[in-house]
Amino acid sequence: MNVPADLKYTKEHEWARVSGDEVTVGITDYAQGELGDIVYVELPEVGTEIAMDASFGTIEAVKAVNDLYAPLSGTVIAINDALEDAPDKVNTDPYGDGWMIKIKLSDPAEVDKLMDSDAYAALI
């Protein structure tokens, strides 16, 4: 199981790559494996305010539809438009080309509430 040490994680299986006050968000390798073949991803519009632990979109696989949960609060500053035509990028590269949204943090202290790679690996 791929659990990069430079990321933060949620119990709902989202990851966060924090760089200053900008955060890239996606789902973990474990999550994409559990879902199976991803066929559709619904993401919020740029400018949307999202709150930590609140749903920001959905991900649809052949066998299920699941909510996506924000690991941190902030404003959506970018979405991965490539997922519209190629949602399978989430399966093939969940920590790279399969990223979902980028947000501008509104509360940097929330980062301390996320799990590190060791804690996430223990969870799964």
PEHU-V981028 format. One record per backbone hydrogen bond with DSSP energy under -0.5 kcal/mol. NH is the residue of the N-H (numbers start at 0). CO is the residue of the C=O. E is the energy in kcal/mol with one decimal. If there is no record, write none. Layout:
NH	CO	E
NH	CO	E
//
This chain:
2	0	-0.7
6	3	-1.1
7	15	-2.3
8	114	-2.4
9	13	-2.0
12	9	-1.5
14	25	-2.6
15	7	-2.4
16	23	-2.7
17	15	-0.7
18	21	-3.0
21	18	-1.7
22	102	-2.7
23	16	-2.1
24	100	-3.0
25	14	-1.5
27	12	-2.6
28	1	-0.5
31	27	-2.4
32	28	-2.0
33	29	-2.2
34	30	-2.3
35	31	-2.0
38	59	-3.0
39	59	-1.7
41	57	-3.0
42	40	-0.6
46	75	-3.0
47	44	-1.9
49	73	-3.2
52	69	-3.5
53	50	-2.4
55	67	-2.6
56	67	-0.9
57	41	-1.4
58	65	-2.8
59	39	-3.5
60	58	-0.5
60	63	-3.6
61	36	-1.6
62	34	-0.6
65	58	-2.8
67	56	-2.8
69	53	-2.8
73	49	-2.5
74	103	-1.8
75	47	-2.9
76	101	-3.1
77	101	-1.4
79	99	-2.4
80	78	-1.5
82	79	-1.7
83	80	-1.7
84	80	-0.6
84	81	-0.5
85	81	-1.9
88	85	-1.9
89	86	-1.8
90	87	-0.7
91	87	-2.1
92	88	-2.6
95	92	-1.4
97	92	-2.6
98	95	-1.7
99	24	-3.3
100	24	-1.2
101	77	-2.6
102	22	-2.8
103	74	-2.6
104	20	-3.0
104	102	-0.7
105	72	-1.9
106	72	-0.7
109	106	-2.2
110	107	-1.4
111	108	-1.1
112	109	-2.1
113	110	-1.5
114	8	-2.8
119	115	-2.4
120	116	-2.6
121	117	-1.9
122	118	-1.7
123	119	-2.1
//
